[in-house]
Amino acid sequence: MKQILLIFLSSLLLIVAGKDLRVLVMTPTPQMHCESCENKIKNNLRFESGVKKIETSIKEQTVTVTYDASKTNVQKIQAAMKNIGYNTHVVSDKPKEKEKKK
């Protein structure tokens, strides 16, 4: 029984640790002007497979998406944005930094 539990836990650890999380920063065209624009983007992108977190900034005119690269990619996220009326320019796409423990 202990051996089965140990195998299960180690498998779970591999699945969690094996995620290839990336952070994509894009600028949308047309620009976001209000909270409604932000909500439109967030409410539609959240249905894209692999999307983990979406942050928008009207002030900086950016959409930041944390996603699992094993489930989606930049082109699919950009296509989802285009489907709701936004063309995008990629500012950066890099691996998510590991959170440091204090």
C-alpha contacts under 8 A as a table, 3 or more apart, distances in Angstrom:
res1	aa1	res2	aa2	distance
1	M	4	I	5.22
1	M	5	L	6.31
2	K	5	L	5.09
2	K	6	L	6.04
3	Q	6	L	5.02
3	Q	7	I	6.17
4	I	7	I	5.14
4	I	8	F	6.15
5	L	8	F	5.05
5	L	9	L	6.15
6	L	9	L	5.19
6	L	10	S	6.13
7	I	10	S	5.22
7	I	11	S	6.09
8	F	11	S	5.16
8	F	12	L	6.18
9	L	12	L	5.03
9	L	13	L	6.19
10	S	13	L	5.03
10	S	14	L	6.30
11	S	14	L	5.12
11	S	15	I	6.32
12	L	15	I	5.12
12	L	16	V	6.26
13	L	16	V	5.19
13	L	17	A	5.84
14	L	17	A	5.14
14	L	18	G	5.55
15	I	18	G	5.17
15	I	19	K	6.74
16	V	19	K	5.90
19	K	68	D	6.43
19	K	69	A	7.82
19	K	70	S	7.27
20	D	68	D	5.49
20	D	69	A	5.43
20	D	70	S	6.37
20	D	95	P	7.41
21	L	66	T	6.70
21	L	67	Y	5.49
21	L	68	D	4.55
21	L	69	A	6.03
21	L	95	P	6.06
21	L	96	K	5.55
22	R	66	T	5.63
22	R	67	Y	5.45
22	R	68	D	6.36
22	R	69	A	6.48
22	R	93	D	6.76
22	R	94	K	5.49
22	R	95	P	4.13
22	R	96	K	4.74
23	V	64	T	6.84
23	V	65	V	5.70
23	V	66	T	4.46
23	V	67	Y	6.47
23	V	92	S	7.76
23	V	93	D	5.60
23	V	94	K	5.49
23	V	95	P	6.02
23	V	96	K	5.55
24	L	64	T	5.59
24	L	65	V	5.09
24	L	66	T	6.31
24	L	67	Y	7.75
24	L	74	V	7.49
24	L	90	V	7.36
24	L	91	V	7.68
24	L	92	S	5.73
24	L	93	D	4.34
24	L	94	K	6.70
25	V	62	T	6.52
25	V	63	V	5.72
25	V	64	T	4.43
25	V	65	V	6.46
25	V	90	V	6.09
25	V	91	V	5.33
25	V	92	S	5.17
25	V	93	D	6.40
26	M	62	T	5.54
26	M	63	V	5.21
26	M	64	T	6.44
26	M	88	T	6.00
26	M	89	H	5.40
26	M	90	V	4.46
26	M	91	V	5.25
26	M	92	S	7.14
27	T	31	Q	7.92
27	T	61	Q	5.85
27	T	62	T	4.69
27	T	63	V	6.19
27	T	88	T	5.48
27	T	89	H	5.28
27	T	90	V	6.63
27	T	91	V	6.98
28	P	31	Q	5.64
28	P	32	M	7.25
28	P	61	Q	7.02
28	P	62	T	6.88
28	P	63	V	7.33
28	P	86	Y	5.73
28	P	87	N	5.73
28	P	88	T	4.52
28	P	89	H	6.65
29	T	32	M	7.93
29	T	86	Y	5.35
29	T	87	N	5.07
29	T	88	T	5.99
30	P	86	Y	6.12
30	P	87	N	7.23
31	Q	61	Q	6.63
32	M	37	C	5.40
32	M	38	E	6.71
32	M	58	I	5.83
32	M	61	Q	6.57
33	H	37	C	6.42
33	H	58	I	6.52
34	C	37	C	5.41
34	C	38	E	6.71
34	C	58	I	7.09
35	E	38	E	5.01
35	E	39	N	6.11
36	S	39	N	5.04
36	S	40	K	6.08
37	C	40	K	5.13
37	C	41	I	6.43
38	E	41	I	5.30
38	E	42	K	6.19
38	E	56	T	6.19
38	E	57	S	7.90
38	E	58	I	7.73
39	N	42	K	5.03
39	N	43	N	5.73
40	K	43	N	5.35
40	K	44	N	6.22
40	K	84	I	7.92
41	I	44	N	5.44
41	I	45	L	5.97
41	I	81	M	7.25
41	I	84	I	7.62
42	K	45	L	5.37
42	K	46	R	6.04
42	K	54	I	6.24
42	K	55	E	7.69
42	K	56	T	7.96
43	N	46	R	5.75
43	N	47	F	7.58
44	N	47	F	5.91
44	N	48	E	7.65
44	N	80	A	7.69
44	N	84	I	7.67
45	L	48	E	5.38
45	L	51	V	7.30
45	L	54	I	7.70
45	L	77	I	7.46
45	L	80	A	6.65
45	L	81	M	7.29
46	R	49	S	7.91
46	R	51	V	6.16
46	R	52	K	7.66
46	R	53	K	7.77
46	R	54	I	7.48
47	F	51	V	7.56
48	E	51	V	5.84
48	E	72	T	7.83
48	E	77	I	7.21
48	E	80	A	7.37
49	S	71	K	6.17
49	S	72	T	6.28
50	G	67	Y	5.38
50	G	68	D	4.84
50	G	69	A	7.18
50	G	70	S	7.61
50	G	71	K	4.89
50	G	72	T	5.57
51	V	54	I	7.64
51	V	65	V	6.97
51	V	66	T	6.21
51	V	67	Y	4.33
51	V	68	D	6.42
51	V	72	T	7.65
52	K	65	V	7.47
52	K	66	T	5.46
52	K	67	Y	5.17
52	K	68	D	7.13
53	K	65	V	5.70
53	K	66	T	4.98
53	K	67	Y	6.97
54	I	63	V	7.13
54	I	64	T	5.75
54	I	65	V	4.63
54	I	66	T	6.49
55	E	63	V	5.84
55	E	64	T	5.03
55	E	65	V	6.48
56	T	61	Q	7.55
56	T	62	T	5.80
56	T	63	V	4.53
56	T	64	T	6.20
57	S	60	E	5.38
57	S	61	Q	5.45
57	S	62	T	5.31
57	S	63	V	6.56
58	I	61	Q	4.76
58	I	62	T	6.94
66	T	96	K	7.62
67	Y	72	T	7.26
68	D	71	K	5.60
68	D	72	T	6.43
69	A	72	T	5.25
69	A	73	N	5.71
70	S	73	N	7.93
72	T	76	K	6.37
72	T	77	I	7.43
73	N	76	K	5.47
73	N	77	I	6.42
74	V	77	I	5.16
74	V	78	Q	6.07
75	Q	78	Q	5.07
75	Q	79	A	6.06
76	K	79	A	4.97
76	K	80	A	6.22
77	I	80	A	5.07
77	I	81	M	6.34
78	Q	81	M	5.00
78	Q	82	K	6.16
78	Q	87	N	7.30
78	Q	88	T	6.42
79	A	82	K	4.94
79	A	83	N	6.19
80	A	83	N	5.10
80	A	84	I	6.83
81	M	84	I	5.43
81	M	85	G	6.57
81	M	86	Y	5.25
81	M	87	N	6.62
81	M	88	T	7.34
82	K	85	G	5.00
82	K	86	Y	4.74
82	K	87	N	5.33
82	K	88	T	7.72
83	N	86	Y	7.34
90	V	93	D	7.32
